[in-house]
Amino acid sequence: MPPITRRVLLGAVAAAGVLAMPVAAASVRAGGDVAPPPSATEVWQPVPPKVDAPAGGVPSDARVLFAGSDTDAWEHAEASGTDDGRPIGWKVVDGALVVTPGSGDIRTRETYGDVQLHLEFRTLAQPAGEGQGASNSGVFLMERYELQVLDSYRNATYVNGQAGSVYKQHAPLVNASRPPGEWQSYDVLFLAPRFASDGRVLAPARMTVFHNGVLVQHDVALRGSTVYRGQPEYEAHAARQPLRLQDHGDAVAFRNIWIRAIARPVPQ
C-alpha cells in the first residue's frame, strides 16, 4: 500500500474511534497511575431540601414579613433597643408599608442569623431635602448592621452613605439607583459574625448586596456595628437578632419583604 494511502486510511480509522478512545484512556493517568472511578467523587447524601421558586415569587421556605397588608410580623422598636412590643406606628398605604415620620423604628418579632433577604423600597417622588435628607431610611441586619436607603439618583452625598452602601463602612461598587418615586429592590446575603465565649470576634459579619439586580457589595467584611460618629466596633451579641427598618423622618415605603434563614455549607 502506498505511504500516502496508508496514512489516509489510518486517519479515517482514528477518526471513527475518537468517541471510544477517551473512555479507556481516562482510566490511566500520566505516568501510568490508574485513576479512581467517577463514583469515588460522587456525593449522594445529604440530599438538599426541595424549595419551590416561582418566577417573580417568594421561595417556599421563606418567611414573608410583609406582602401588602398584614403587619403582624413587626413591632415598634425603641431607640434604646428595649423590647416594648407595641404595635407599629407605620401605615399601610396601597399595599406598601410607609414610614410615619416620628413614630420610631420597627423590627421583626422573630430573630435571625445568617439570611437571604429581599425587600423593595420607594423613595419620595419629590424629596424634601438633599444629601442625607433625601428619603433617608435604613435596613439594619441584626438591628445594628445598616444597609443604607436613600434617594441617590442625582443626589450628592458621601459615598459610604449613599444608597447601596454599608453605612459608613463600604461604598457601593456602582450607583444603581432609580429615579425618585420608582420602586427599587435589595437582595442581600448576610452572614452574622461569630464570637468566642469571651467575646472575641472569630469571624466578622459579611454582606453581599444586589441593588435593582446589580451587584453593589461583594462579600464585604464589616468592621463592627454601624455608628454615625467614630469608628465601628464589635460588641458580642446573640447569634440571632431582629431585622430593623429605620424611621429617619422621611415617608419611605417598603413592600414585598421576605427572608430566608440559611446555613453555611458544611465542608465535605
C-alpha atoms as an extended CHARMM CRD file, in Angstrom:
* protein
*
       268  EXT
         1         1  MET       CA              0.0000000000        0.0000000000        0.0000000000  PROA      1               0.0000000000
         2         2  PRO       CA              1.4580000000        3.4060000000       -0.9140000000  PROA      2               0.0000000000
         3         3  PRO       CA              2.5220000000        5.5020000000        2.1390000000  PROA      3               0.0000000000
         4         4  ILE       CA              0.0310000000        8.2940000000        1.3870000000  PROA      4               0.0000000000
         5         5  THR       CA             -2.9060000000        5.8650000000        1.0940000000  PROA      5               0.0000000000
         6         6  ARG       CA             -1.8490000000        4.1590000000        4.3310000000  PROA      6               0.0000000000
         7         7  ARG       CA             -1.7850000000        7.4950000000        6.2220000000  PROA      7               0.0000000000
         8         8  VAL       CA             -5.2540000000        8.4000000000        4.9270000000  PROA      8               0.0000000000
         9         9  LEU       CA             -6.6290000000        5.0100000000        5.9870000000  PROA      9               0.0000000000
        10        10  LEU       CA             -5.1130000000        5.2630000000        9.4670000000  PROA      10              0.0000000000
        11        11  GLY       CA             -6.5280000000        8.7800000000        9.8660000000  PROA      11              0.0000000000
        12        12  ALA       CA            -10.0240000000        7.5630000000        8.9910000000  PROA      12              0.0000000000
        13        13  VAL       CA             -9.7930000000        4.7070000000       11.4880000000  PROA      13              0.0000000000
        14        14  ALA       CA             -8.6230000000        7.1010000000       14.2190000000  PROA      14              0.0000000000
        15        15  ALA       CA            -11.4790000000        9.4970000000       13.4990000000  PROA      15              0.0000000000
        16        16  ALA       CA            -14.0360000000        6.6880000000       13.6230000000  PROA      16              0.0000000000
        17        17  GLY       CA            -12.7900000000        5.6000000000       17.0540000000  PROA      17              0.0000000000
        18        18  VAL       CA            -12.4310000000        9.0260000000       18.6020000000  PROA      18              0.0000000000
        19        19  LEU       CA            -15.5230000000        8.6010000000       20.7580000000  PROA      19              0.0000000000
        20        20  ALA       CA            -14.3740000000        5.3040000000       22.2140000000  PROA      20              0.0000000000
        21        21  MET       CA            -10.7310000000        6.0470000000       22.8690000000  PROA      21              0.0000000000
        22        22  PRO       CA            -11.0910000000        8.6190000000       25.7260000000  PROA      22              0.0000000000
        23        23  VAL       CA            -13.1470000000        6.1580000000       27.8010000000  PROA      23              0.0000000000
        24        24  ALA       CA            -10.2390000000        3.7220000000       28.0120000000  PROA      24              0.0000000000
        25        25  ALA       CA             -7.6140000000        6.4530000000       28.2410000000  PROA      25              0.0000000000
        26        26  ALA       CA             -9.4300000000        8.2670000000       31.0410000000  PROA      26              0.0000000000
        27        27  SER       CA             -8.7010000000        5.4390000000       33.4870000000  PROA      27              0.0000000000
        28        28  VAL       CA             -4.9480000000        5.8810000000       33.1640000000  PROA      28              0.0000000000
        29        29  ARG       CA             -3.1740000000        8.9940000000       34.3680000000  PROA      29              0.0000000000
        30        30  ALA       CA              0.1110000000       10.4070000000       33.1260000000  PROA      30              0.0000000000
        31        31  GLY       CA              2.8690000000        8.2310000000       34.4440000000  PROA      31              0.0000000000
        32        32  GLY       CA              0.7670000000        5.1010000000       34.3250000000  PROA      32              0.0000000000
        33        33  ASP       CA             -1.2780000000        5.5590000000       37.5430000000  PROA      33              0.0000000000
        34        34  VAL       CA             -4.8300000000        4.2510000000       37.4100000000  PROA      34              0.0000000000
        35        35  ALA       CA             -7.4470000000        6.9500000000       38.1130000000  PROA      35              0.0000000000
        36        36  PRO       CA            -10.2710000000        6.2010000000       40.5780000000  PROA      36              0.0000000000
        37        37  PRO       CA            -13.7370000000        5.5330000000       39.1330000000  PROA      37              0.0000000000
        38        38  PRO       CA            -16.0900000000        8.5160000000       38.7090000000  PROA      38              0.0000000000
        39        39  SER       CA            -18.2390000000        7.2500000000       41.6020000000  PROA      39              0.0000000000
        40        40  ALA       CA            -15.3680000000        7.9490000000       44.0140000000  PROA      40              0.0000000000
        41        41  THR       CA            -16.1150000000       11.6890000000       43.7980000000  PROA      41              0.0000000000
        42        42  GLU       CA            -19.9270000000       11.4970000000       43.6980000000  PROA      42              0.0000000000
        43        43  VAL       CA            -21.7600000000       12.7650000000       46.7990000000  PROA      43              0.0000000000
        44        44  TRP       CA            -25.3180000000       11.4410000000       47.2920000000  PROA      44              0.0000000000
        45        45  GLN       CA            -26.1190000000       12.4250000000       50.8720000000  PROA      45              0.0000000000
        46        46  PRO       CA            -27.4910000000       14.5540000000       52.3900000000  PROA      46              0.0000000000
        47        47  VAL       CA            -29.9930000000       15.4270000000       49.6650000000  PROA      47              0.0000000000
        48        48  PRO       CA            -30.6890000000       19.2080000000       49.5600000000  PROA      48              0.0000000000
        49        49  PRO       CA            -34.2880000000       20.0200000000       50.5740000000  PROA      49              0.0000000000
        50        50  LYS       CA            -36.6560000000       20.9250000000       47.7570000000  PROA      50              0.0000000000
        51        51  VAL       CA            -37.5930000000       24.5970000000       47.5320000000  PROA      51              0.0000000000
        52        52  ASP       CA            -40.2520000000       25.8760000000       45.1610000000  PROA      52              0.0000000000
        53        53  ALA       CA            -39.0210000000       29.0520000000       43.4640000000  PROA      53              0.0000000000
        54        54  PRO       CA            -41.8180000000       30.5350000000       41.3290000000  PROA      54              0.0000000000
        55        55  ALA       CA            -40.8140000000       33.1450000000       38.7660000000  PROA      55              0.0000000000
        56        56  GLY       CA            -41.1160000000       36.5570000000       40.3730000000  PROA      56              0.0000000000
        57        57  GLY       CA            -42.4970000000       34.9520000000       43.5290000000  PROA      57              0.0000000000
        58        58  VAL       CA            -41.3890000000       34.0380000000       47.0310000000  PROA      58              0.0000000000
        59        59  PRO       CA            -39.3450000000       30.8800000000       47.7380000000  PROA      59              0.0000000000
        60        60  SER       CA            -41.4200000000       28.2880000000       49.5570000000  PROA      60              0.0000000000
        61        61  ASP       CA            -39.0630000000       28.2080000000       52.5540000000  PROA      61              0.0000000000
        62        62  ALA       CA            -39.0270000000       31.9950000000       53.0410000000  PROA      62              0.0000000000
        63        63  ARG       CA            -40.7020000000       33.8560000000       55.8940000000  PROA      63              0.0000000000
        64        64  VAL       CA            -42.9240000000       36.5690000000       54.4180000000  PROA      64              0.0000000000
        65        65  LEU       CA            -42.5490000000       39.7050000000       56.5330000000  PROA      65              0.0000000000
        66        66  PHE       CA            -44.8200000000       41.9860000000       54.5260000000  PROA      66              0.0000000000
        67        67  ALA       CA            -46.9500000000       41.1540000000       51.4960000000  PROA      67              0.0000000000
        68        68  GLY       CA            -49.2110000000       44.1930000000       51.2540000000  PROA      68              0.0000000000
        69        69  SER       CA            -51.4800000000       44.2470000000       54.2970000000  PROA      69              0.0000000000
        70        70  ASP       CA            -50.5520000000       42.2120000000       57.3740000000  PROA      70              0.0000000000
        71        71  THR       CA            -48.0340000000       43.8460000000       59.7370000000  PROA      71              0.0000000000
        72        72  ASP       CA            -48.1790000000       41.1760000000       62.4630000000  PROA      72              0.0000000000
        73        73  ALA       CA            -44.5280000000       40.2230000000       61.8280000000  PROA      73              0.0000000000
        74        74  TRP       CA            -43.4380000000       43.6430000000       63.0950000000  PROA      74              0.0000000000
        75        75  GLU       CA            -43.3130000000       45.5390000000       66.3770000000  PROA      75              0.0000000000
        76        76  HSD       CA            -42.3460000000       49.0190000000       67.4880000000  PROA      76              0.0000000000
        77        77  ALA       CA            -38.6480000000       49.3260000000       68.3320000000  PROA      77              0.0000000000
        78        78  GLU       CA            -37.4780000000       51.7540000000       70.9580000000  PROA      78              0.0000000000
        79        79  ALA       CA            -34.3570000000       53.7620000000       70.1750000000  PROA      79              0.0000000000
        80        80  SER       CA            -32.6930000000       52.1570000000       73.1920000000  PROA      80              0.0000000000
        81        81  GLY       CA            -33.3080000000       48.6880000000       71.7940000000  PROA      81              0.0000000000
        82        82  THR       CA            -35.5900000000       47.6280000000       74.6260000000  PROA      82              0.0000000000
        83        83  ASP       CA            -38.3370000000       45.1680000000       73.7660000000  PROA      83              0.0000000000
        84        84  ASP       CA            -41.6130000000       47.0010000000       74.3350000000  PROA      84              0.0000000000
        85        85  GLY       CA            -43.5270000000       45.0280000000       71.6810000000  PROA      85              0.0000000000
        86        86  ARG       CA            -46.0900000000       47.7560000000       70.9330000000  PROA      86              0.0000000000
        87        87  PRO       CA            -47.8680000000       47.7850000000       67.5390000000  PROA      87              0.0000000000
        88        88  ILE       CA            -46.0240000000       49.7290000000       64.8810000000  PROA      88              0.0000000000
        89        89  GLY       CA            -46.8720000000       53.3270000000       64.0430000000  PROA      89              0.0000000000
        90        90  TRP       CA            -46.2140000000       52.9530000000       60.3160000000  PROA      90              0.0000000000
        91        91  LYS       CA            -49.1610000000       52.8730000000       57.9130000000  PROA      91              0.0000000000
        92        92  VAL       CA            -50.1620000000       50.5330000000       55.0950000000  PROA      92              0.0000000000
        93        93  VAL       CA            -50.9800000000       52.6230000000       52.0210000000  PROA      93              0.0000000000
        94        94  ASP       CA            -51.9380000000       50.9990000000       48.6930000000  PROA      94              0.0000000000
        95        95  GLY       CA            -50.1760000000       47.7810000000       49.5970000000  PROA      95              0.0000000000
        96        96  ALA       CA            -46.9890000000       49.4590000000       50.8330000000  PROA      96              0.0000000000
        97        97  LEU       CA            -45.6490000000       49.8010000000       54.3700000000  PROA      97              0.0000000000
        98        98  VAL       CA            -44.8910000000       53.5150000000       54.7570000000  PROA      98              0.0000000000
        99        99  VAL       CA            -42.8060000000       55.2070000000       57.4370000000  PROA      99              0.0000000000
       100       100  THR       CA            -44.8160000000       57.5430000000       59.6390000000  PROA      100             0.0000000000
       101       101  PRO       CA            -42.1410000000       60.1490000000       60.4340000000  PROA      101             0.0000000000
       102       102  GLY       CA            -41.5860000000       60.4410000000       64.1480000000  PROA      102             0.0000000000
       103       103  SER       CA            -43.2780000000       57.1560000000       65.0290000000  PROA      103             0.0000000000
       104       104  GLY       CA            -39.9990000000       55.2840000000       65.5130000000  PROA      104             0.0000000000
       105       105  ASP       CA            -38.2300000000       52.3070000000       64.0030000000  PROA      105             0.0000000000
       106       106  ILE       CA            -39.8830000000       48.9260000000       63.5380000000  PROA      106             0.0000000000
       107       107  ARG       CA            -38.3730000000       45.4690000000       63.8750000000  PROA      107             0.0000000000
       108       108  THR       CA            -39.3550000000       41.8620000000       63.3250000000  PROA      108             0.0000000000
       109       109  ARG       CA            -40.8020000000       39.8910000000       66.1900000000  PROA      109             0.0000000000
       110       110  GLU       CA            -38.7150000000       36.9160000000       65.1150000000  PROA      110             0.0000000000
       111       111  THR       CA            -34.9210000000       36.8280000000       65.2220000000  PROA      111             0.0000000000
       112       112  TYR       CA            -32.4240000000       35.8020000000       62.5270000000  PROA      112             0.0000000000
       113       113  GLY       CA            -28.7580000000       34.9900000000       61.9910000000  PROA      113             0.0000000000
       114       114  ASP       CA            -27.4300000000       34.1530000000       58.5120000000  PROA      114             0.0000000000
       115       115  VAL       CA            -30.0810000000       35.1820000000       56.0000000000  PROA      115             0.0000000000
       116       116  GLN       CA            -31.0740000000       35.8950000000       52.4460000000  PROA      116             0.0000000000
       117       117  LEU       CA            -33.2590000000       38.9940000000       52.4200000000  PROA      117             0.0000000000
       118       118  HSD       CA            -35.4030000000       40.5360000000       49.6970000000  PROA      118             0.0000000000
       119       119  LEU       CA            -37.2250000000       43.8300000000       50.0050000000  PROA      119             0.0000000000
       120       120  GLU       CA            -38.4180000000       46.6260000000       47.7800000000  PROA      120             0.0000000000
       121       121  PHE       CA            -38.4290000000       50.3040000000       48.6780000000  PROA      121             0.0000000000
       122       122  ARG       CA            -39.6150000000       53.5620000000       47.1700000000  PROA      122             0.0000000000
       123       123  THR       CA            -38.1370000000       56.9660000000       47.8650000000  PROA      123             0.0000000000
       124       124  LEU       CA            -40.2780000000       60.1050000000       47.7270000000  PROA      124             0.0000000000
       125       125  ALA       CA            -41.2050000000       61.3160000000       44.2630000000  PROA      125             0.0000000000
       126       126  GLN       CA            -40.2990000000       64.8310000000       45.4140000000  PROA      126             0.0000000000
       127       127  PRO       CA            -37.7430000000       64.5710000000       48.2400000000  PROA      127             0.0000000000
       128       128  ALA       CA            -37.9890000000       67.4060000000       50.7160000000  PROA      128             0.0000000000
       129       129  GLY       CA            -34.2290000000       67.6340000000       51.2450000000  PROA      129             0.0000000000
       130       130  GLU       CA            -30.8680000000       66.8220000000       49.7270000000  PROA      130             0.0000000000
       131       131  GLY       CA            -27.8170000000       64.8040000000       50.7190000000  PROA      131             0.0000000000
       132       132  GLN       CA            -28.6870000000       62.6760000000       53.7180000000  PROA      132             0.0000000000
       133       133  GLY       CA            -32.0320000000       64.4670000000       53.9340000000  PROA      133             0.0000000000
       134       134  ALA       CA            -33.3880000000       62.9640000000       50.7050000000  PROA      134             0.0000000000
       135       135  SER       CA            -35.6380000000       59.9970000000       51.5300000000  PROA      135             0.0000000000
       136       136  ASN       CA            -33.3720000000       58.5540000000       54.2020000000  PROA      136             0.0000000000
       137       137  SER       CA            -34.0430000000       55.2070000000       55.8440000000  PROA      137             0.0000000000
       138       138  GLY       CA            -32.0950000000       52.0530000000       56.5350000000  PROA      138             0.0000000000
       139       139  VAL       CA            -32.2160000000       48.2740000000       56.7360000000  PROA      139             0.0000000000
       140       140  PHE       CA            -30.4830000000       47.0430000000       59.8820000000  PROA      140             0.0000000000
       141       141  LEU       CA            -29.4510000000       43.3840000000       59.8920000000  PROA      141             0.0000000000
       142       142  MET       CA            -29.4010000000       42.1080000000       63.4760000000  PROA      142             0.0000000000
       143       143  GLU       CA            -30.5600000000       45.6270000000       64.4680000000  PROA      143             0.0000000000
       144       144  ARG       CA            -27.0420000000       47.0160000000       64.1020000000  PROA      144             0.0000000000
       145       145  TYR       CA            -25.5010000000       46.4930000000       60.6250000000  PROA      145             0.0000000000
       146       146  GLU       CA            -27.0310000000       49.0760000000       58.2770000000  PROA      146             0.0000000000
       147       147  LEU       CA            -27.6470000000       48.8890000000       54.5590000000  PROA      147             0.0000000000
       148       148  GLN       CA            -28.4710000000       52.4690000000       53.5880000000  PROA      148             0.0000000000
       149       149  VAL       CA            -31.7220000000       53.5190000000       51.9120000000  PROA      149             0.0000000000
       150       150  LEU       CA            -31.5510000000       56.9400000000       50.2530000000  PROA      150             0.0000000000
       151       151  ASP       CA            -32.5010000000       58.7960000000       47.0910000000  PROA      151             0.0000000000
       152       152  SER       CA            -29.1450000000       58.6010000000       45.3090000000  PROA      152             0.0000000000
       153       153  TYR       CA            -30.3160000000       59.0150000000       41.7270000000  PROA      153             0.0000000000
       154       154  ARG       CA            -28.9950000000       62.5770000000       41.3590000000  PROA      154             0.0000000000
       155       155  ASN       CA            -28.1960000000       63.4580000000       44.9250000000  PROA      155             0.0000000000
       156       156  ALA       CA            -24.6140000000       64.0640000000       46.0470000000  PROA      156             0.0000000000
       157       157  THR       CA            -23.5160000000       62.8600000000       49.4790000000  PROA      157             0.0000000000
       158       158  TYR       CA            -20.5690000000       60.9970000000       50.9780000000  PROA      158             0.0000000000
       159       159  VAL       CA            -20.2410000000       57.7640000000       49.0140000000  PROA      159             0.0000000000
       160       160  ASN       CA            -20.1810000000       55.4670000000       52.0400000000  PROA      160             0.0000000000
       161       161  GLY       CA            -23.5750000000       56.8970000000       52.9550000000  PROA      161             0.0000000000
       162       162  GLN       CA            -25.3800000000       56.7070000000       49.6140000000  PROA      162             0.0000000000
       163       163  ALA       CA            -27.9270000000       54.0770000000       48.6090000000  PROA      163             0.0000000000
       164       164  GLY       CA            -26.3940000000       50.6160000000       48.4630000000  PROA      164             0.0000000000
       165       165  SER       CA            -23.6810000000       51.4360000000       50.9830000000  PROA      165             0.0000000000
       166       166  VAL       CA            -22.9720000000       49.5520000000       54.1680000000  PROA      166             0.0000000000
       167       167  TYR       CA            -23.3350000000       52.7910000000       56.0790000000  PROA      167             0.0000000000
       168       168  LYS       CA            -20.0250000000       54.4920000000       56.9220000000  PROA      168             0.0000000000
       169       169  GLN       CA            -18.1020000000       51.2990000000       56.0590000000  PROA      169             0.0000000000
       170       170  HSD       CA            -18.3800000000       50.2920000000       52.3970000000  PROA      170             0.0000000000
       171       171  ALA       CA            -19.3650000000       52.4580000000       49.4250000000  PROA      171             0.0000000000
       172       172  PRO       CA            -21.2820000000       50.5970000000       46.6970000000  PROA      172             0.0000000000
       173       173  LEU       CA            -19.3790000000       49.3320000000       43.6700000000  PROA      173             0.0000000000
       174       174  VAL       CA            -21.7470000000       51.3020000000       41.4120000000  PROA      174             0.0000000000
       175       175  ASN       CA            -24.7510000000       53.5970000000       41.7830000000  PROA      175             0.0000000000
       176       176  ALA       CA            -27.7370000000       51.5230000000       40.5880000000  PROA      176             0.0000000000
       177       177  SER       CA            -30.3970000000       53.9290000000       41.8920000000  PROA      177             0.0000000000
       178       178  ARG       CA            -33.6160000000       54.5720000000       40.0070000000  PROA      178             0.0000000000
       179       179  PRO       CA            -35.3460000000       57.9610000000       39.7670000000  PROA      179             0.0000000000
       180       180  PRO       CA            -37.2440000000       59.2660000000       42.8140000000  PROA      180             0.0000000000
       181       181  GLY       CA            -40.6450000000       57.6940000000       43.2920000000  PROA      181             0.0000000000
       182       182  GLU       CA            -39.8280000000       54.4410000000       41.4770000000  PROA      182             0.0000000000
       183       183  TRP       CA            -39.7950000000       51.0790000000       43.2250000000  PROA      183             0.0000000000
       184       184  GLN       CA            -36.3510000000       49.5800000000       43.7970000000  PROA      184             0.0000000000
       185       185  SER       CA            -35.0930000000       46.3090000000       45.2360000000  PROA      185             0.0000000000
       186       186  TYR       CA            -32.4100000000       44.9900000000       47.5420000000  PROA      186             0.0000000000
       187       187  ASP       CA            -31.3490000000       41.3480000000       47.5690000000  PROA      187             0.0000000000
       188       188  VAL       CA            -28.9910000000       40.6630000000       50.4360000000  PROA      188             0.0000000000
       189       189  LEU       CA            -26.8790000000       37.7490000000       51.5990000000  PROA      189             0.0000000000
       190       190  PHE       CA            -25.8540000000       38.3860000000       55.1940000000  PROA      190             0.0000000000
       191       191  LEU       CA            -23.5730000000       36.2080000000       57.3100000000  PROA      191             0.0000000000
       192       192  ALA       CA            -23.6840000000       37.0200000000       61.0000000000  PROA      192             0.0000000000
       193       193  PRO       CA            -20.4520000000       37.4760000000       62.9640000000  PROA      193             0.0000000000
       194       194  ARG       CA            -19.1560000000       34.6750000000       65.1490000000  PROA      194             0.0000000000
       195       195  PHE       CA            -17.9110000000       35.3320000000       68.6600000000  PROA      195             0.0000000000
       196       196  ALA       CA            -15.8700000000       33.2820000000       71.1160000000  PROA      196             0.0000000000
       197       197  SER       CA            -17.2080000000       32.7020000000       74.6170000000  PROA      197             0.0000000000
       198       198  ASP       CA            -15.0000000000       35.5410000000       75.8720000000  PROA      198             0.0000000000
       199       199  GLY       CA            -16.4040000000       37.9930000000       73.2970000000  PROA      199             0.0000000000
       200       200  ARG       CA            -13.5490000000       37.8630000000       70.7880000000  PROA      200             0.0000000000
       201       201  VAL       CA            -14.5110000000       38.0740000000       67.1230000000  PROA      201             0.0000000000
       202       202  LEU       CA            -13.9060000000       34.7190000000       65.4570000000  PROA      202             0.0000000000
       203       203  ALA       CA            -15.3740000000       35.8090000000       62.1090000000  PROA      203             0.0000000000
       204       204  PRO       CA            -16.7130000000       39.2300000000       61.0910000000  PROA      204             0.0000000000
       205       205  ALA       CA            -20.1420000000       39.7860000000       59.6080000000  PROA      205             0.0000000000
       206       206  ARG       CA            -20.1590000000       39.6740000000       55.7990000000  PROA      206             0.0000000000
       207       207  MET       CA            -22.5860000000       41.1270000000       53.2860000000  PROA      207             0.0000000000
       208       208  THR       CA            -23.3080000000       40.7590000000       49.5800000000  PROA      208             0.0000000000
       209       209  VAL       CA            -25.9220000000       43.0800000000       48.0660000000  PROA      209             0.0000000000
       210       210  PHE       CA            -27.6920000000       43.4030000000       44.7220000000  PROA      210             0.0000000000
       211       211  HSD       CA            -29.4040000000       46.7590000000       44.1510000000  PROA      211             0.0000000000
       212       212  ASN       CA            -32.0190000000       46.5320000000       41.4000000000  PROA      212             0.0000000000
       213       213  GLY       CA            -30.3410000000       43.3250000000       40.2680000000  PROA      213             0.0000000000
       214       214  VAL       CA            -26.8770000000       44.9190000000       40.1070000000  PROA      214             0.0000000000
       215       215  LEU       CA            -24.0590000000       43.7660000000       42.4070000000  PROA      215             0.0000000000
       216       216  VAL       CA            -23.0940000000       46.6780000000       44.6730000000  PROA      216             0.0000000000
       217       217  GLN       CA            -21.4700000000       44.8890000000       47.6510000000  PROA      217             0.0000000000
       218       218  HSD       CA            -19.3660000000       41.7800000000       47.0690000000  PROA      218             0.0000000000
       219       219  ASP       CA            -18.8020000000       39.7030000000       50.1970000000  PROA      219             0.0000000000
       220       220  VAL       CA            -17.5560000000       42.6800000000       52.2100000000  PROA      220             0.0000000000
       221       221  ALA       CA            -16.3640000000       42.1720000000       55.7820000000  PROA      221             0.0000000000
       222       222  LEU       CA            -17.9740000000       44.5080000000       58.2930000000  PROA      222             0.0000000000
       223       223  ARG       CA            -15.7940000000       46.2140000000       60.8780000000  PROA      223             0.0000000000
       224       224  GLY       CA            -18.4750000000       46.3050000000       63.5560000000  PROA      224             0.0000000000
       225       225  SER       CA            -21.8630000000       47.7930000000       64.3540000000  PROA      225             0.0000000000
       226       226  THR       CA            -22.9950000000       50.8420000000       62.3730000000  PROA      226             0.0000000000
       227       227  VAL       CA            -22.1960000000       54.1450000000       64.0610000000  PROA      227             0.0000000000
       228       228  TYR       CA            -22.7520000000       57.7260000000       62.9190000000  PROA      228             0.0000000000
       229       229  ARG       CA            -19.6900000000       59.1220000000       64.7200000000  PROA      229             0.0000000000
       230       230  GLY       CA            -16.3480000000       57.4210000000       65.2310000000  PROA      230             0.0000000000
       231       231  GLN       CA            -15.1820000000       54.0040000000       64.1160000000  PROA      231             0.0000000000
       232       232  PRO       CA            -17.3130000000       50.8490000000       64.1090000000  PROA      232             0.0000000000
       233       233  GLU       CA            -16.5330000000       48.2290000000       66.7140000000  PROA      233             0.0000000000
       234       234  TYR       CA            -17.8650000000       44.8020000000       67.5370000000  PROA      234             0.0000000000
       235       235  GLU       CA            -19.7210000000       44.0400000000       70.7190000000  PROA      235             0.0000000000
       236       236  ALA       CA            -20.5890000000       40.3950000000       71.2790000000  PROA      236             0.0000000000
       237       237  HSD       CA            -24.3060000000       39.7070000000       70.8760000000  PROA      237             0.0000000000
       238       238  ALA       CA            -26.7380000000       36.8430000000       70.4640000000  PROA      238             0.0000000000
       239       239  ALA       CA            -26.4880000000       34.6440000000       67.3680000000  PROA      239             0.0000000000
       240       240  ARG       CA            -29.9830000000       35.6790000000       66.2740000000  PROA      240             0.0000000000
       241       241  GLN       CA            -31.3860000000       39.2030000000       66.3410000000  PROA      241             0.0000000000
       242       242  PRO       CA            -34.3620000000       41.0220000000       64.7310000000  PROA      242             0.0000000000
       243       243  LEU       CA            -34.3360000000       42.8150000000       61.3940000000  PROA      243             0.0000000000
       244       244  ARG       CA            -34.9750000000       46.5560000000       61.8490000000  PROA      244             0.0000000000
       245       245  LEU       CA            -36.2680000000       49.2310000000       59.4600000000  PROA      245             0.0000000000
       246       246  GLN       CA            -35.4620000000       52.8460000000       60.2360000000  PROA      246             0.0000000000
       247       247  ASP       CA            -37.6560000000       55.8820000000       60.7260000000  PROA      247             0.0000000000
       248       248  HSD       CA            -35.2760000000       58.6750000000       59.7240000000  PROA      248             0.0000000000
       249       249  GLY       CA            -38.0270000000       61.2530000000       59.2980000000  PROA      249             0.0000000000
       250       250  ASP       CA            -38.9550000000       60.5570000000       55.6590000000  PROA      250             0.0000000000
       251       251  ALA       CA            -42.0450000000       58.7090000000       54.3840000000  PROA      251             0.0000000000
       252       252  VAL       CA            -40.1070000000       55.9780000000       52.5850000000  PROA      252             0.0000000000
       253       253  ALA       CA            -42.2520000000       52.9980000000       51.5230000000  PROA      253             0.0000000000
       254       254  PHE       CA            -41.4660000000       49.2640000000       51.6280000000  PROA      254             0.0000000000
       255       255  ARG       CA            -43.1390000000       46.2050000000       50.1090000000  PROA      255             0.0000000000
       256       256  ASN       CA            -42.5490000000       42.5270000000       49.2090000000  PROA      256             0.0000000000
       257       257  ILE       CA            -40.3250000000       41.7920000000       52.1760000000  PROA      257             0.0000000000
       258       258  TRP       CA            -39.2560000000       38.1940000000       52.7210000000  PROA      258             0.0000000000
       259       259  ILE       CA            -36.3600000000       36.4960000000       54.4640000000  PROA      259             0.0000000000
       260       260  ARG       CA            -34.7730000000       33.0410000000       54.4090000000  PROA      260             0.0000000000
       261       261  ALA       CA            -32.6900000000       31.5920000000       57.2020000000  PROA      261             0.0000000000
       262       262  ILE       CA            -29.6530000000       29.9350000000       55.6300000000  PROA      262             0.0000000000
       263       263  ALA       CA            -26.9790000000       27.5560000000       56.8680000000  PROA      263             0.0000000000
       264       264  ARG       CA            -23.3400000000       27.8080000000       55.9350000000  PROA      264             0.0000000000
       265       265  PRO       CA            -22.1120000000       24.8590000000       53.8390000000  PROA      265             0.0000000000
       266       266  VAL       CA            -20.6030000000       22.0100000000       55.8000000000  PROA      266             0.0000000000
       267       267  PRO       CA            -17.1100000000       21.1310000000       54.4700000000  PROA      267             0.0000000000
       268       268  GLN       CA            -17.0430000000       17.7070000000       52.8130000000  PROA      268             0.0000000000
